[in-house]
Amino acid sequence: MLSLIIPTFNERDNIHPLYERVSRALSAEEYEIIFVDDSVDETTREIARIAAEDPRVRLLHRRERGLSTAVIAGFGAAQGDLVAVMDADLQHPPEILPQMLQAQRQRRADVVVPSRYIAGGSPGGLDGPIRRSLSLGGRALAHLMLRESRATSDPMSGYFLATREAVLPLLGSKPKGFKILLELLVRGRVQRTVEVPYSFAERSANQSKLGWKTQVDYLRQLLDLITVHPENTRFFLFALVGGTGVAVNAALFALLTSDLLQGVQHAALLASPIASNAAIAWNFLWNTTITWRDRYRSANLWRHALRYLLVSETGTLITWLVLLVLRAMGLQFDLLDQLVGIAVAVLATYRLNDRWTYLPVGETVLEPERSASRR
């Protein structure tokens, strides 16, 4: 049986049309709908009216608020061997629930994620450039910081299906943020993730509840999740070491452009690689002894050093190219341009170091399985 969990907060106008669409979509399935309701308007009464007419509909009304805790409360109340989660704002189309169920059964997936970012999908319902930018930025940040999130192209989704076994570790927990799928991918019993495409619909009623507090909570959630597995903590350490390297880089760059190379033509373009190479030695020392200390072997010191140098020089080239591009665009802010280049280079060099520089001989870094069902 499928237990469909729908957290609600002041979604009165959406309840009845959502119920009708879910009922049509799941007409061939055994299912229950659990509305986990934190509302302070007439939403609760509307759900209760439907539940009185349809025994497959259950109302779980709470006095506390919070999307993630609402979903986890739904997990605890669910009677099905499969659970699905969707929003009540009609941006998640119930019509693809049968496709999600079919994908789970055919592939024996632990999690099925409808994705807006694979062939056949669309993020069109993200209202406005700011919300789209926040969504894309949050997705990139999750992929960078959390290895498990790379099992799907849409780890920010609030729409997914999972086995009861997969969600068991989350029961009783209280996530710091609202992205419950991230919690499931990191903390749950997940080995196989399958994707199906879907189009994110336009909002039909009410307004987005996305605000600055939500964004802060998301960052807190990421910082909390990176501590769960050592491989995720590694990036945090790399970032800390990199921060000190940035200080070394920026200080030397400022010194060269203000004093030592004063009067030299194109001083900034000359100072950039000098400052970057000085930071390379600093970062290698600390990344070897802290970030990848579990992979470091003294017998491989020179191999690590050579590979680190090659990767870092690639980062230096990236930094320099970014500096060139920004200056060609007329953005001639020497130190700021350098810092932008450094930020781009950090993203590339972390992945290269993790997968090549410090990879033990004869071993490979495994990524979570990622497969997609595209009908």
C-alpha positions in Angstrom: 0.0 0.0 0.0 1.1 3.6 -0.7 0.9 6.2 2.1 0.8 9.6 0.5 1.9 12.3 3.0 0.8 15.9 2.3 2.0 18.5 4.8 -0.3 21.5 4.8 -0.2 25.1 6.1 -3.1 27.3 5.2 -3.8 25.6 1.9 -7.7 25.6 2.1 -8.3 26.4 -1.6 -6.1 23.7 -2.8 -7.3 20.8 -0.7 -10.4 19.6 -2.7 -8.8 19.9 -6.2 -5.7 18.1 -4.9 -7.8 15.3 -3.3 -9.7 14.8 -6.6 -6.6 14.7 -8.7 -4.9 12.2 -6.3 -8.0 10.0 -6.3 -8.0 9.8 -10.1 -4.3 9.2 -10.3 -4.3 6.4 -7.8 -7.7 4.8 -8.7 -5.9 1.5 -9.6 -3.8 1.4 -6.4 -4.3 0.7 -2.7 -3.5 3.9 -0.9 -4.1 6.3 2.0 -3.7 10.0 2.1 -2.3 11.5 5.3 -2.7 15.3 5.6 -0.3 16.5 8.3 -1.8 19.9 9.0 -0.3 22.9 10.8 -2.9 25.4 9.5 -4.6 28.2 11.4 -7.3 28.8 8.8 -10.1 26.7 7.4 -7.8 24.2 5.9 -8.3 21.8 8.8 -12.0 21.9 8.5 -11.9 21.2 4.7 -9.6 18.2 5.3 -11.9 16.9 8.1 -14.9 17.1 5.8 -13.2 15.0 3.1 -11.9 12.5 5.7 -15.4 12.0 6.9 -16.5 11.0 3.4 -13.5 8.9 2.4 -11.9 6.5 5.0 -8.7 6.5 2.9 -8.1 10.1 4.0 -6.6 10.8 7.4 -6.1 14.1 9.2 -3.1 14.6 11.5 -3.5 18.1 13.0 -0.6 19.5 14.9 0.1 22.5 17.1 3.7 22.9 16.1 4.9 24.0 12.7 7.6 22.9 10.4 7.7 21.1 7.0 10.3 18.5 7.8 8.8 17.5 11.2 5.4 17.3 9.6 6.7 14.9 7.0 8.4 12.8 9.7 5.2 12.7 11.7 3.5 11.4 8.5 6.2 8.7 8.2 5.4 7.6 11.8 1.6 7.5 11.1 1.9 5.8 7.7 0.6 2.2 7.3 1.9 1.5 3.8 5.1 -0.3 2.8 5.7 2.7 0.4 5.5 6.4 1.4 5.3 9.4 -0.9 5.6 13.1 -0.1 4.2 16.0 -2.0 3.2 19.6 -1.4 -0.4 20.8 -1.2 0.2 23.8 -3.5 -0.6 21.9 -6.7 2.9 22.5 -8.1 3.6 18.7 -7.7 1.4 16.9 -10.3 -0.3 13.9 -8.7 -0.7 12.4 -12.2 2.9 11.1 -12.2 2.4 9.0 -9.0 1.6 5.9 -11.1 4.8 6.4 -13.0 6.8 6.8 -9.8 5.2 3.6 -8.4 6.1 1.7 -11.6 9.7 3.0 -11.5 10.0 1.8 -7.9 8.6 -1.6 -8.7 10.6 -2.2 -11.9 13.9 -1.0 -10.5 13.4 -2.0 -6.9 14.5 1.5 -5.9 14.7 2.8 -2.4 13.9 6.3 -3.5 12.1 7.7 -6.6 12.7 11.3 -7.3 10.6 13.3 -9.9 13.2 15.6 -11.4 12.8 19.0 -13.0 16.3 18.8 -14.4 16.4 15.7 -16.7 15.1 15.2 -20.2 11.3 15.7 -20.2 11.3 17.7 -17.0 10.9 21.5 -16.5 11.4 23.9 -13.5 8.9 26.3 -15.2 6.8 26.8 -12.1 9.5 28.5 -10.1 8.0 32.0 -10.0 10.6 34.7 -10.8 14.3 34.9 -11.4 15.2 35.2 -7.8 13.4 32.0 -6.8 15.0 30.2 -9.8 18.4 31.5 -8.8 18.0 30.4 -5.2 16.8 26.9 -6.3 19.8 26.4 -8.7 22.2 27.8 -6.2 20.9 25.5 -3.5 21.1 22.5 -5.7 24.7 23.3 -6.7 25.6 23.8 -3.0 24.0 20.5 -2.0 25.8 18.6 -4.8 29.1 20.2 -3.7 28.8 19.6 0.0 26.8 16.3 0.2 28.1 13.3 -1.7 24.7 11.5 -1.3 22.8 14.3 -3.0 24.5 13.5 -6.3 22.3 10.4 -6.6 19.7 12.7 -8.1 19.7 15.8 -10.2 17.0 17.4 -8.1 17.9 17.0 -4.4 15.9 20.1 -3.5 12.7 18.4 -4.5 9.8 18.2 -2.0 8.2 15.4 -4.1 9.5 11.9 -3.8 8.6 8.3 -3.1 10.5 5.9 -0.8 10.3 2.5 0.8 9.3 2.3 4.5 12.7 0.7 5.2 14.5 3.7 3.7 12.8 6.3 5.9 12.9 4.3 9.2 16.2 6.1 10.4 14.4 9.5 10.2 11.6 8.6 12.6 11.7 10.8 15.7 14.4 13.1 14.3 14.0 16.9 14.0 15.9 18.2 11.0 17.3 21.8 11.1 16.0 22.6 7.6 13.0 22.0 5.4 14.6 19.8 2.7 13.5 16.4 3.9 14.7 14.6 0.7 18.3 15.7 1.6 17.8 14.2 5.1 16.5 11.0 3.6 19.4 10.7 1.1 22.0 11.3 3.8 20.5 9.6 6.9 18.2 7.1 5.3 18.8 3.5 4.2 19.2 4.4 0.5 21.2 2.4 -2.0 19.3 2.9 -5.3 17.8 6.2 -6.4 15.7 6.4 -9.6 14.5 9.5 -11.3 11.4 10.3 -13.4 10.9 13.6 -15.2 8.2 16.0 -14.3 7.2 19.6 -14.9 7.0 21.9 -11.9 3.6 23.5 -12.2 2.6 27.1 -11.7 1.3 28.0 -8.2 -2.6 28.1 -8.3 -3.4 29.5 -4.9 -1.6 31.3 -2.0 2.0 32.5 -2.2 5.3 30.9 -1.8 6.4 30.5 1.9 10.1 30.9 0.8 11.8 33.6 2.8 15.2 34.5 4.2 14.7 32.5 7.3 14.1 29.5 5.1 17.4 30.1 3.3 19.2 30.4 6.6 17.6 27.2 7.8 18.7 25.4 4.6 22.4 26.5 5.2 22.1 25.2 8.8 20.7 22.0 7.5 23.6 21.5 5.1 26.2 22.2 7.8 24.4 19.7 10.0 24.3 17.0 7.3 28.0 17.3 6.3 28.9 15.9 9.8 27.0 12.7 9.2 29.6 11.0 6.9 33.4 11.6 6.8 33.4 12.1 3.1 31.1 15.2 3.5 33.1 16.5 6.4 36.2 16.4 4.1 34.9 19.3 2.0 34.2 21.4 5.0 37.8 20.9 6.1 39.0 21.7 2.6 37.0 24.9 2.7 38.5 25.9 6.0 42.1 25.2 4.8 41.2 27.0 1.5 40.0 30.0 3.6 43.4 30.4 5.1 45.0 29.9 1.7 42.8 32.7 0.3 44.1 35.0 3.0 47.7 34.2 2.1 46.9 34.6 -1.6 45.0 37.9 -1.2 47.6 39.4 1.2 50.5 38.6 -1.2 48.5 39.8 -4.2 47.7 43.1 -2.5 51.4 43.5 -1.4 52.7 42.8 -4.9 50.2 45.1 -6.7 50.6 48.0 -4.2 54.4 48.0 -3.5 56.7 45.4 -5.1 55.3 45.7 -8.6 54.2 49.3 -8.4 54.7 50.9 -11.8 55.0 47.5 -13.6 52.7 47.3 -16.6 49.9 44.7 -16.1 51.0 44.2 -12.5 47.8 42.4 -11.6 48.2 39.8 -14.3 51.7 39.1 -13.1 50.9 39.1 -9.4 48.0 36.7 -9.7 50.0 33.5 -10.5 52.7 34.4 -8.0 50.2 34.8 -5.2 48.4 31.7 -6.2 51.5 29.5 -6.1 52.5 30.8 -2.7 49.1 29.7 -1.4 49.5 26.3 -3.1 52.4 25.3 -0.7 50.4 26.5 2.3 47.3 24.5 1.3 49.2 21.3 0.5 50.7 21.2 3.9 47.4 21.5 5.7 45.3 19.5 3.3 47.8 16.6 3.5 47.9 16.6 7.3 44.2 17.4 8.0 41.8 17.1 5.2 43.1 13.8 3.6 45.1 12.6 6.5 43.4 9.2 6.3 44.6 8.7 2.7 48.1 10.1 3.2 51.0 7.7 3.1 54.5 9.0 3.6 55.7 6.6 0.9 53.5 8.5 -1.6 54.5 12.0 -0.5 56.1 12.9 -3.8 53.2 11.5 -5.8 50.7 13.4 -3.7 52.8 16.6 -4.0 53.2 16.3 -7.8 49.5 15.6 -8.3 48.6 18.4 -5.9 50.8 20.8 -7.8 49.3 19.9 -11.2 45.8 20.3 -9.8 46.6 23.5 -8.1 48.3 24.9 -11.2 45.1 24.1 -13.0 43.3 26.1 -10.4 45.8 28.9 -10.9 45.1 28.9 -14.6 41.4 29.0 -13.9 41.9 31.9 -11.5 43.9 33.8 -14.0 41.5 33.1 -16.9 38.6 34.4 -14.7 40.6 37.5 -14.0 41.2 38.0 -17.7 37.5 37.6 -18.5 36.4 40.0 -15.8 38.8 42.6 -16.9 37.8 42.1 -20.5 34.2 42.8 -19.4 35.3 46.1 -17.9 35.2 44.9 -14.3 38.7 46.0 -13.4 38.6 45.6 -9.6 41.9 43.9 -9.0 41.4 42.2 -5.7 37.7 41.4 -6.2 38.4 39.9 -9.6 41.1 37.7 -8.0 38.8 36.5 -5.3 36.1 35.6 -7.8 38.7 33.6 -9.7 39.7 31.8 -6.5 36.2 30.8 -5.7 35.7 29.2 -9.1 39.0 27.4 -8.9 38.2 26.0 -5.4 35.2 24.1 -6.7 37.2 22.5 -9.5 40.3 21.6 -7.5 38.4 20.0 -4.6 36.9 17.4 -7.0 40.2 16.8 -8.7 42.1 16.3 -5.5 39.5 14.0 -4.0 39.3 11.9 -7.1 43.0 11.9 -8.1 45.6 13.5 -5.8 44.7 11.6 -2.6 43.0 8.6 -4.1 44.8 5.4 -2.8 46.5 3.4 -5.5 44.2 0.8 -7.0 41.1 2.3 -5.5 38.2 4.3 -6.9 35.8 6.7 -5.3 32.3 5.4 -5.6 29.4 7.6 -6.2 25.8 6.7 -5.3 24.0 4.8 -8.0 22.0 7.2 -10.2 19.6 5.9 -12.8 16.7 7.5 -14.5 13.4 6.3 -15.8 12.4 8.5 -18.8 9.2 7.5 -20.3 
